[in-house]
Amino acid sequence: MATETDHTADAGQPPAEGDYPEAPVSRKKRNIILLVIALVFALAGIGWYLLDTLVLSTRVITDDAYVQGDQVNVSAQINATVTAINVEDTEPVKRGQVLITLDDSDTRNALDQAAGQLAQAVRRYRQQRAQAVQLDAATVTARAQFERARDEYQRRKPLLAQRAASKEEVDSARRQFNAAQAQLEQAQAQARAAHALIDGNDVWHDPGVLQARAAYRNAWLAQQRTQVIAPVDGFVASRQVQLGQSVQAGQPLLTVVPLHDLWVEANFKETQLGRVRIGQAATVTTDFYGSDVVYHGHVAGLSAGTGAAFSLLPAQNATGNWIKVVQRVPVRITLDDDTLESHPLRMGLSTYTRIELNDNADGPMLAEAPRVRPPQHTEVFEARQQQADAAAMAIIRDNAGELLTDAADSATP
C-alpha cells in the first residue's frame, strides 16, 4: 500500500534538471556556431596578416604633417619715412612690383651730389692727361735749351786758354748751362709726376674716377631703394608697416608668401623611418579639401635631427630622470606643381601623408651631392646694380670728351 502511494507521489513530480537526454539537433547547432566563430577569427587573422604583409608593411602613414613654405620678409634697406603703401594682406604681388614707397628727399640730393663728383673726377682725369702732355712738351723745350747751353759752353771753354774769350764770358756760359740742366731735370721730374697719375689706366680705371663711380652707384641704389619691391611672386601676409612711419634699414615691413612653392613637413616616428628613402613617392590629403583631392609628391630629404634636438631647450637625457619617448624626425615632401595650381594650399594646414616604401627602395637615405643651383633666386636686385652701372657710365661718357676718341679709352670696363 505504501509502495503504491510512493510510486503515485513520484509519478506526480516533475523530473529533476538534467534527467532529460540532450537533443542531437542542439548539439550540432552549437558545434556549427563554434566552428563559424573559429573560422571568422581564422579569416580575420589571415586577413590581418595579408594586410600587414601586402599593404601596411609597404607604406608609412602619419597625420602629424603640416604644409610649410617660405616666408619672405621684405625689409627696408635705408632709413626713411613711409609715404605710400601699395598693397594689403591677402593681395597677390609680382616679382619687382613696388610694395612701399619711402621719402626720397635726402637720397635725391645725395644722388645729385654724387653725380657732380663723378663728373668732376672725369674732368680732373682729363686735366691730368692734358697736363702730362703739356709737361712732355715742356721737357722737349727744356732739353733743347739744355743742349744749346751745353754747346755754347763747350765752344767757349777752349777759347779761354787761347785768350780768345774772356773768363767772364765762359763763366756766363757755364752758368747758363747749369741753369738749363736744372730746368731740364725739373721738367723731367714734373712730367714723371704727371704720368704717375695717368700711366697704366684709362678714364674707366682711373682711381679717382673709380672712387667717384662707386659713390655714385651707392647713391643711385639708395635712391632706388626708396621703392621697396617684391623679391618673389606671392601673396602679402603680416603687413606691419604703417603710413608715415619712420623705418630703419633692416626693419621688417611685411611678408610675401610664395604659395606656388609649398612642401609638407611630415613628422614620422623613428620606428617608421627605417625604410624611407629619398625619391620615394608620397601622397598627401588635407581636411581643407577632403580626401577627394590627393596631392602627389616625393621624399626630398630627411632632417638631420629630431625636433627635440633643435628645440630651444633640448632634452637633457643624461640627468637621470629619463623616460623613453619615441621621437619623430621631420621628412620633407615635395609636392607636384600641377595639383598646387588647381588646388592651392595654405601654410600651416594639417595633412595626412603616406610614403610608399616599395618605391625606390634602394635609394639613398641622405643626399649624396650638393645642389647644383640655388633653390631660390631673384634677379630684381641684380637688375638695379646693372642699371646703376649704366647710369654711371653715361655720366663718364658725357664728361670724357676727347678721351673716348682713343680706342684704348673708349672700351667700357
C-alpha positions as CSV (number, residue, x, y, z in Angstrom):
1,M,0.0,0.0,0.0
2,A,2.8,2.3,1.0
3,T,4.7,1.3,-2.0
4,E,1.9,2.2,-4.3
5,T,1.4,5.5,-2.7
6,D,5.1,6.3,-3.1
7,H,5.1,5.4,-6.7
8,T,2.0,7.5,-7.2
9,A,3.6,10.5,-5.5
10,D,6.8,10.1,-7.6
11,A,4.7,10.0,-10.7
12,G,3.1,13.3,-9.9
13,Q,6.5,15.3,-9.6
14,P,8.4,16.7,-12.5
15,P,11.8,15.1,-13.3
16,A,15.0,16.7,-11.9
17,E,17.1,19.0,-14.1
18,G,19.5,17.1,-16.3
19,D,17.4,14.0,-16.3
20,Y,16.4,14.6,-20.0
21,P,18.9,13.4,-22.6
22,E,20.4,16.2,-24.8
23,A,18.8,16.6,-28.2
24,P,21.1,15.7,-31.1
25,V,19.9,18.8,-33.1
26,S,21.0,21.3,-30.4
27,R,24.5,19.8,-30.0
28,K,25.0,20.0,-33.8
29,K,23.9,23.6,-33.9
30,R,26.3,24.6,-31.1
31,N,29.2,22.9,-32.9
32,I,28.4,24.8,-36.1
33,I,28.3,28.1,-34.2
34,L,31.7,27.4,-32.6
35,L,33.1,26.4,-36.0
36,V,31.8,29.6,-37.6
37,I,33.3,31.7,-34.8
38,A,36.7,29.9,-35.1
39,L,36.6,30.3,-38.9
40,V,35.8,34.0,-38.6
41,F,38.8,34.5,-36.2
42,A,41.0,32.5,-38.6
43,L,39.9,34.5,-41.6
44,A,40.5,37.7,-39.6
45,G,44.0,36.6,-38.6
46,I,44.8,35.7,-42.2
47,G,43.3,39.0,-43.5
48,W,45.3,41.0,-41.0
49,Y,48.4,39.1,-41.9
50,L,47.9,39.7,-45.6
51,L,47.0,43.4,-44.9
52,D,50.2,43.8,-42.8
53,T,52.4,42.0,-45.3
54,L,51.0,43.3,-48.6
55,V,49.8,46.8,-47.6
56,L,50.8,48.1,-44.2
57,S,54.4,47.0,-44.4
58,T,54.8,48.7,-47.8
59,R,53.8,52.2,-46.6
60,V,54.1,54.5,-43.6
61,I,51.4,57.0,-42.7
62,T,51.2,59.9,-40.3
63,D,48.8,62.7,-39.5
64,D,51.5,64.7,-37.8
65,A,52.3,66.6,-41.0
66,Y,51.8,70.2,-41.9
67,V,52.1,72.4,-45.0
68,Q,55.2,74.6,-44.9
69,G,56.5,77.3,-47.2
70,D,58.9,80.2,-47.4
71,Q,58.1,83.4,-45.6
72,V,60.0,86.1,-47.5
73,N,60.4,89.0,-45.1
74,V,60.5,92.3,-47.0
75,S,62.6,94.8,-45.1
76,A,63.6,98.5,-45.5
77,Q,67.2,99.0,-46.9
78,I,67.5,102.7,-45.9
79,N,66.3,105.0,-43.2
80,A,63.3,106.9,-44.4
81,T,59.7,107.7,-43.8
82,V,56.9,105.7,-45.4
83,T,55.0,107.9,-47.9
84,A,52.8,105.2,-49.7
85,I,51.7,101.6,-49.1
86,N,50.5,100.0,-52.3
87,V,49.4,96.5,-51.0
88,E,47.4,94.9,-48.3
89,D,47.2,91.5,-46.7
90,T,46.0,88.6,-48.9
91,E,46.7,90.5,-52.1
92,P,48.9,88.9,-54.8
93,V,52.1,90.6,-55.9
94,K,54.5,90.0,-58.8
95,R,58.3,90.0,-58.6
96,G,59.6,93.5,-58.9
97,Q,56.3,95.2,-58.0
98,V,56.6,98.3,-55.8
99,L,55.1,97.5,-52.5
100,I,56.0,100.5,-50.4
101,T,57.4,104.0,-51.2
102,L,59.7,105.9,-48.9
103,D,60.6,109.6,-48.8
104,D,63.4,110.3,-51.3
105,S,64.3,113.9,-50.4
106,D,67.7,113.0,-48.9
107,T,68.6,110.3,-51.3
108,R,67.8,112.5,-54.3
109,N,70.1,115.3,-53.0
110,A,72.8,112.7,-52.3
111,L,72.5,111.4,-55.9
112,D,72.8,114.8,-57.4
113,Q,76.0,115.4,-55.3
114,A,77.4,112.1,-56.3
115,A,76.7,112.7,-60.0
116,G,78.6,116.1,-59.8
117,Q,81.6,114.4,-58.0
118,L,81.7,111.7,-60.7
119,A,81.7,114.3,-63.5
120,Q,84.3,116.3,-61.7
121,A,86.5,113.2,-61.3
122,V,86.3,112.5,-65.0
123,R,87.2,116.1,-65.9
124,R,90.1,116.0,-63.4
125,Y,91.4,113.0,-65.2
126,R,91.2,114.9,-68.5
127,Q,93.1,117.7,-66.9
128,Q,95.8,115.3,-65.7
129,R,96.1,113.9,-69.1
130,A,96.4,117.4,-70.6
131,Q,99.0,118.4,-68.0
132,A,101.0,115.3,-68.8
133,V,101.1,116.3,-72.5
134,Q,102.0,119.8,-71.6
135,L,104.8,118.8,-69.4
136,D,106.1,116.4,-72.1
137,A,106.3,119.4,-74.4
138,A,108.0,121.5,-71.7
139,T,110.5,118.7,-71.3
140,V,111.3,118.8,-75.0
141,T,111.8,122.6,-74.8
142,A,114.0,122.3,-71.7
143,R,116.1,119.7,-73.4
144,A,116.6,121.9,-76.5
145,Q,117.6,124.8,-74.2
146,F,119.9,122.5,-72.3
147,E,121.6,121.2,-75.4
148,R,122.1,124.8,-76.8
149,A,123.6,126.0,-73.5
150,R,125.8,122.9,-73.3
151,D,127.1,123.5,-76.9
152,E,127.7,127.2,-76.2
153,Y,129.7,126.4,-73.0
154,Q,131.7,123.7,-74.8
155,R,132.6,126.2,-77.6
156,R,133.7,129.0,-75.2
157,K,135.6,126.9,-72.7
158,P,138.6,126.1,-75.0
159,L,138.8,129.8,-76.1
160,L,139.7,130.8,-72.5
161,A,143.0,129.1,-72.8
162,Q,143.7,130.8,-76.2
163,R,142.6,134.1,-74.7
164,A,140.0,134.3,-77.5
165,A,137.2,134.7,-74.9
166,S,137.2,136.4,-71.5
167,K,136.7,134.5,-68.3
168,E,133.5,136.4,-67.7
169,E,132.0,135.1,-70.9
170,V,133.0,131.5,-70.1
171,D,131.6,131.7,-66.6
172,S,128.3,133.1,-68.0
173,A,128.1,130.3,-70.5
174,R,128.7,127.8,-67.7
175,R,126.0,129.3,-65.5
176,Q,123.5,129.2,-68.4
177,F,124.5,125.6,-69.0
178,N,123.9,124.6,-65.3
179,A,120.6,126.5,-65.3
180,A,119.4,124.8,-68.4
181,Q,120.4,121.4,-67.0
182,A,118.4,122.1,-63.8
183,Q,115.4,123.3,-65.8
184,L,115.6,120.0,-67.8
185,E,115.7,117.9,-64.7
186,Q,112.8,119.9,-63.2
187,A,110.7,119.4,-66.4
188,Q,111.5,115.7,-66.4
189,A,110.5,115.3,-62.8
190,Q,107.2,117.2,-63.4
191,A,106.5,115.0,-66.4
192,R,107.2,111.9,-64.4
193,A,104.8,113.1,-61.6
194,A,102.1,113.8,-64.2
195,H,102.5,110.4,-65.9
196,A,102.4,108.7,-62.5
197,L,98.8,109.8,-62.2
198,I,97.6,108.5,-65.6
199,D,100.0,105.8,-66.8
200,G,98.7,102.3,-66.8
201,N,95.0,103.2,-66.8
202,D,92.3,104.9,-68.8
203,V,89.3,107.0,-67.8
204,W,87.4,103.9,-66.9
205,H,90.1,102.7,-64.5
206,D,91.4,105.9,-63.0
207,P,91.4,105.6,-59.2
208,G,89.7,108.9,-58.7
209,V,87.0,108.0,-61.3
210,L,86.6,104.6,-59.8
211,Q,86.0,106.0,-56.3
212,A,83.6,108.6,-57.6
213,R,81.8,106.0,-59.7
214,A,81.4,103.7,-56.6
215,A,80.0,106.6,-54.6
216,Y,77.5,107.4,-57.4
217,R,76.4,103.8,-57.6
218,N,75.7,103.8,-53.9
219,A,73.7,107.0,-54.1
220,W,71.8,105.7,-57.1
221,L,70.9,102.4,-55.3
222,A,69.9,104.4,-52.2
223,Q,67.5,106.4,-54.4
224,Q,66.1,103.3,-55.9
225,R,65.7,101.7,-52.5
226,T,63.1,104.3,-51.6
227,Q,60.8,102.0,-53.6
228,V,60.5,98.7,-51.7
229,I,59.9,95.9,-54.3
230,A,58.7,92.3,-54.0
231,P,61.6,89.9,-54.5
232,V,59.3,87.0,-55.5
233,D,55.8,86.2,-56.7
234,G,53.4,85.5,-53.9
235,F,50.7,86.8,-51.5
236,V,51.1,89.6,-48.9
237,A,50.8,88.4,-45.3
238,S,51.5,90.0,-41.9
239,R,51.9,93.6,-43.0
240,Q,53.4,95.6,-40.1
241,V,54.3,98.9,-41.6
242,Q,52.0,102.0,-41.4
243,L,51.8,105.1,-43.4
244,G,54.0,107.9,-42.1
245,Q,56.1,105.5,-40.1
246,S,59.8,106.2,-39.8
247,V,61.6,102.9,-40.7
248,Q,65.2,101.9,-40.2
249,A,67.4,99.8,-42.5
250,G,66.7,96.1,-41.9
251,Q,63.4,96.7,-40.3
252,P,60.7,94.1,-41.4
253,L,57.8,95.7,-43.2
254,L,55.7,92.8,-44.4
255,T,55.9,89.2,-45.6
256,V,55.4,87.7,-49.0
257,V,54.5,84.0,-49.1
258,P,55.0,82.2,-52.5
259,L,52.1,79.7,-52.4
260,H,53.2,78.1,-55.6
261,D,56.2,76.6,-53.9
262,L,55.0,74.8,-50.8
263,W,56.0,71.5,-49.3
264,V,54.9,69.2,-46.5
265,E,56.9,68.5,-43.3
266,A,55.8,65.1,-42.1
267,N,56.9,64.1,-38.7
268,F,57.2,60.3,-38.7
269,K,58.1,58.2,-35.7
270,E,61.6,56.9,-35.6
271,T,60.2,53.4,-35.8
272,Q,58.7,54.2,-39.2
273,L,61.8,55.6,-40.9
274,G,64.0,52.5,-41.4
275,R,62.9,52.0,-45.0
276,V,62.2,55.6,-46.0
277,R,64.5,56.7,-48.9
278,I,64.9,59.9,-50.9
279,G,62.8,59.9,-54.0
280,Q,60.0,57.6,-52.8
281,A,56.5,58.5,-53.9
282,A,54.2,60.2,-51.4
283,T,50.5,61.1,-51.3
284,V,49.0,63.8,-49.2
285,T,45.4,64.7,-48.4
286,T,44.1,67.6,-46.3
287,D,41.0,68.4,-44.3
288,F,40.9,71.7,-46.3
289,Y,39.7,69.9,-49.5
290,G,38.9,66.4,-48.1
291,S,40.0,63.0,-49.2
292,D,38.8,63.7,-52.8
293,V,41.8,65.9,-53.6
294,V,45.1,63.9,-53.4
295,Y,48.4,65.6,-53.8
296,H,51.3,63.6,-55.2
297,G,54.9,64.2,-54.4
298,H,58.1,62.5,-53.4
299,V,60.5,62.5,-50.4
300,A,63.0,65.3,-50.8
301,G,65.0,64.6,-47.7
302,L,65.1,63.7,-44.0
303,S,66.1,66.2,-41.3
304,A,69.5,65.9,-39.8
305,G,67.9,65.5,-36.3
306,T,64.7,65.1,-34.4
307,G,62.6,68.1,-33.4
308,A,63.8,67.8,-29.8
309,A,67.4,68.1,-30.9
310,F,66.8,71.5,-32.5
311,S,64.4,72.9,-29.8
312,L,65.2,76.0,-27.8
313,L,65.7,73.8,-24.7
314,P,66.9,70.4,-25.9
315,A,66.2,67.4,-23.7
316,Q,68.9,66.5,-21.2
317,N,68.7,62.7,-21.2
318,A,71.8,62.3,-19.1
319,T,70.3,63.8,-16.0
320,G,69.0,60.5,-14.7
321,N,65.3,61.5,-14.8
322,W,64.8,59.7,-18.1
323,I,61.7,58.3,-19.8
324,K,61.9,56.7,-23.2
325,V,59.8,58.6,-25.7
326,V,59.5,57.6,-29.3
327,Q,61.0,60.6,-31.2
328,R,59.9,62.0,-34.5
329,V,62.0,63.1,-37.5
330,P,60.8,65.7,-40.0
331,V,60.6,64.4,-43.6
332,R,60.3,66.9,-46.4
333,I,57.8,66.0,-49.0
334,T,57.9,68.0,-52.3
335,L,54.5,68.4,-53.9
336,D,53.8,68.5,-57.7
337,D,53.1,71.9,-59.1
338,D,50.1,70.8,-61.1
339,T,48.0,69.9,-58.1
340,L,49.1,73.1,-56.2
341,E,47.9,75.3,-59.1
342,S,44.5,73.7,-59.3
343,H,44.0,73.3,-55.5
344,P,46.2,75.9,-53.7
345,L,47.1,75.2,-50.1
346,R,47.9,77.5,-47.2
347,M,50.8,77.3,-44.8
348,G,50.1,75.5,-41.5
349,L,47.4,73.2,-42.8
350,S,47.4,69.7,-41.3
351,T,47.7,66.8,-43.7
352,Y,47.6,63.0,-43.9
353,T,50.9,61.9,-45.5
354,R,51.7,58.4,-46.9
355,I,55.0,57.2,-48.2
356,E,55.3,54.2,-50.5
357,L,58.2,52.2,-49.1
358,N,58.5,49.8,-52.1
359,D,59.1,52.7,-54.4
360,N,62.8,53.4,-54.9
361,A,63.6,51.0,-52.0
362,D,67.3,51.1,-52.9
363,G,67.5,54.9,-52.9
364,P,69.8,56.9,-50.5
365,M,68.7,58.0,-47.0
366,L,70.8,61.1,-47.2
367,A,71.6,63.5,-50.1
368,E,74.8,62.4,-51.8
369,A,75.7,65.6,-53.7
370,P,75.2,69.3,-53.1
371,R,72.5,71.1,-55.1
372,V,73.9,72.4,-58.5
373,R,71.8,75.5,-58.5
374,P,70.4,77.5,-55.5
375,P,66.8,76.6,-54.6
376,Q,65.8,80.2,-54.6
377,H,67.0,83.1,-56.6
378,T,65.8,86.6,-57.5
379,E,67.2,89.0,-60.2
380,V,65.4,92.2,-59.1
381,F,68.4,93.4,-57.1
382,E,70.9,92.4,-59.7
383,A,68.9,94.5,-62.3
384,R,69.3,97.5,-60.0
385,Q,73.0,97.1,-59.8
386,Q,73.3,96.9,-63.6
387,Q,71.1,100.0,-64.0
388,A,73.4,101.8,-61.6
389,D,76.4,100.9,-63.6
390,A,74.8,102.0,-66.8
391,A,73.9,105.4,-65.3
392,A,77.5,105.9,-64.0
393,M,79.0,105.0,-67.4
394,A,76.6,107.5,-69.1
395,I,78.0,110.3,-66.9
396,I,81.6,109.3,-67.6
397,R,80.9,109.3,-71.4
398,D,79.3,112.7,-71.2
399,N,82.3,114.2,-69.5
400,A,85.1,112.2,-71.0
401,G,85.2,114.3,-74.2
402,E,88.2,113.7,-76.5
403,L,89.4,110.8,-74.3
404,L,86.8,108.5,-75.9
405,T,88.3,109.1,-79.3
406,D,91.2,106.9,-78.2
407,A,90.4,103.2,-78.9
408,A,92.0,102.2,-75.6
409,D,89.9,104.7,-73.6
410,S,86.7,104.1,-75.5
411,A,86.4,100.5,-74.3
412,T,84.0,100.0,-71.5
413,P,85.2,98.3,-68.3
